Amino acid sequence: MVSLDRVAELIKAELGDAEVQVRDLTGGGDHLEAIVVSPQFEGMSLVKQHQLVYGALKTEMASEAIHALALQTYTPTKWATVSQTQ
């Protein structure tokens, strides 16, 4: 099991300017959801955005410290639109 703070730190290490929110979906610490907002996502496909985040967590994913990760990735512009509707 990996802490939520550690997951956020790893993502920020890869995408230094990212805003990251991580939550535990099941209470077991290995099924997580991450919302990542980064200007680096500008012009990238959703697949490329997710690949960047998964790359930051490759060790934890390979060791199954994270068994499942639900990802939501946004550019700052898209996040401003989406977060207003929530």
N, C-alpha and C positions, 0 to 999 in steps of 0.2 A: 504494500500500500504506500502511496506517495501523498504528501500533504497537498492541499489545495493551493497553499502559498507557494510551494515548490513548483507546481505545474505553472502557475502564473509567472514565476521567476524565469523558468526555462523558456517560456514563450517570449517574454520580454527580452531575454538575452539574444534571441534570434531576431526579433522585431523590436528593437529598442524603443521605438516611439509608440508602441502599441498600448492601447487601453485593454486590459484583460479582466474578465470576470469568470470565475470558475466556481461551479457548485457540484456537490455530490448528489447524484440523482436517486440513489438507493439507500444511502446510509452505510454502505459497505466500504466506501473509499476507493472502489475500482471502476465504477460506472459514473463517468463525469460528463458535465456539459461545460463548454467554454465558449464565451462570446468574446471575439477578438476584433478590435477596431484599429485599423492601421492605414496611414496614407500610402504605405508600400503596396497595398492591394490595388491601387489605381491602375486601371488598364489590364489587370490580370483576370483570367477566367476564375470561376469559383473553384475549379479543380486545382489550379495553380496556388490559389490562396490556401486551400486546405493542405496541399503538399508542403507548403512552408511551415505551417503549424505542426503537422505530423513530423516533419523533419526535426523540429525543436524537441520533440518528445520521443524520438525513435528508441532511445535506450529504455525508457519507461514502458513503451508499448511492447517492445521485444521481450522484456522480462515479465510482462503481464502485471506490472505494478498498476498499470491502467489497462483494464480489460476491454472497456468500451468508452469511446469519446464521441459525444454529440457536439458538432462544431457549427457555430454560426459566425461567419466572417463578413466584415463590412468595411467599406471605405468610410472616412469621417462624414462625407456628404450623404451617403446612403444611411448611415447610422442616425444622423440628424433627422432624416425623414422617418425611419422606422421607429425610433425611440419616442417620437411625438405621438404615434398612434397606439402606444402600449400603455 
